[in-house]
Amino acid sequence: MIVLWLGAVLAFAGCAGTAEPADEAEIAELSVPAGVAPELVYVLDGEDLVLAGQSVGVSGDDGLSAAYVRESDAATVLLRTERDASDPSLAACADLPDAGPPRCVVERGDVRVVLEGDGVDVATLRTAAGTVRVPDASTLRALFADVPAAPDAPTERGDLPPGDGAPVDPPAAGG
């Protein structure tokens, strides 16, 4: 009886560590104002990699870019998401050779998640690639905590002359 109860407690405790991915409406609420398409929001869970909140932003037209830093030596893994195969020469992270620049791609349906390492070895990049996922609600809030909303229209500059905005430079002596 005690063994069954202990097994049930341990099984429940194991489930508590895995959170459900945020739904698309939750993701859209935070990503769309930042200019990121909800279907392009992915994160990674490196055991010693921490999200650099100020690095989160738009990549390309509507992809996500986020840097993860290893605090012990400031090594980084940059995560970028995209829709198309802009660089077909990228190897899948599982097939990444041990030599060469640590840069690879993880496919998630129609989404490409590109990982680039700086100061990390290939094994670290492969491990990080294995953790790429849609964020849960708390990770999603942390991801977009420092991201300002994208402006609806370009910012008007008050220092440009009227017309096409080209500076007025009348000819003068010597030129």
N, C-alpha and C positions, 0 to 999 in steps of 0.2 A: 504494500500500500504506500509506504513512504517512498519507495523507489519510483512508483508511478507518478506520485505527486511531484517529486523532485525533477523527473523527466519533463513533466508538463511545464514546470516553472522555468527550466532551462530552455525549453523550446520557445516559450513565450518571450523570454529575455532575448533570445537570438533574433526574433522578429522585430523587437523594439528598435534595433539599430538600423533597420532599413526603412526609409521613409518612401512614401509613394511620390512619383514625379508630380510636379505641379501640372494642373490642367492648362490647356491652351488659353483660356480666358484669363487666368492668373498671370501667365507669362505675358500675354498681350498688354495687360494693364500696366506693366512696368517696362516692357521692351519697346513697344510702339512709340511712346513719347520720347524715347532715347534714339529712335531711328533704326532700331533693330527689328527684323521680322521675327515673330514668335517661333516659327518653325526652325529658325537658325540659332536658337539659344541652347547651348550645351556648356557643360562644365566638366572639370576633371577632379579627381580625388587622389592627389599624390600624398602619400603618408607624411612626407616631410616638405611638401610644397604648399605655400599659403597664397591665397589670392591677394594680389596688389590692387586694392579697390580703385585707386586713382587711374589704373591702366585700362579699365573697362570702357569700351566705346564701340563705335561703328567701324566695320572693316568693309571696304568696297561700297556697294550701293546700300545694302541692308543687312550685312553679316555682322557677327560679333567678334570682337577682339578682346582678349584678356590675358594678362601675364600672371604667372604663378612663380613665386620666389622661394628658394630654399634658404631659410634664414641663416643656416650655419655657414654658408659660403657665398651667398648672394647669386647663386646660379639661377637661371630662369628658364621656364618653359612658356612659350607664347602659344596660345590657342587662338585660331582664327576659323570662322565658319564661312562657307560659301556654297552657292548652288551649283556652279558649273565646274568643269574640269579645266581650270585655268592653267594648271601645270601638270600635264599628263605624265611627266617624268618622275613625279614623286612616288616613292615606294610605299606600299602599305606598311604600317608600323610593325606588324608582326614579321615582315620580310626585310626589315631594315638591316643592311649590312653593318658589321661591327666597325668598319672604317668609313671615313667620309663625314660630311656634315650631318649632325643629328637633326634631320628634317624628314617628316613622313606624314602620311594621311590616314585617317580613319573614316570609313564610309558608314553613314547611318541613313539608310534609305537613299533619298535624293540629295542629302546633305553631305558635304565633305568637311571634315574637321582636320585642319592642318596644324600640326604641332612642330614647333621649331625650338631647339634647345640651344642655350648659351651657357657654357660651363657645366653642362650635364653630359653624362655618358649615355651611350645608346641604350643600355639596360634600363636606366631611369626613364628615358623617353618611351620605351616599350611598355614599362609598368604603368606610366601615366596614361598611355593610349588605351590600356585595358580598362581604365576607370572612366572613360568619357561617357557622359550620360546627360539626360534631361534633368535639370535641377528640381529638387523638392521645394516646397514653399519657403522654408527658412533660408535655404541656399540661394534661392531666387532673390529674396529681399536683400541679402548680403551682397549679391552680385551687382545689383543696380542701386545700392545705397548712395554711392557718390557720383552717379551719372546724371548730369544735367539733361533736361529735356531739350530735344533738338528744336531750333526755332522754326516757326511756320513759314517765315519769309526771310529773305536775306536782310541783314542789318544795314540800314541806311547810314552812310558816312556823311558827316556834315562838313568835311574838309575838302571835298571834291567840287570842282566847278560844275555849273550846269551843262547840260548837253550830254555828250558821250562819256564824260568823266575824264577826258584827257587833259593833262595840265596845259595851261596857256603859257607858251614860251616864245614871246615875240623876238625877232632878230635884233641883235644889238651889235655894237662895235666889236669887230674881231670875229664875227661869226654869223 
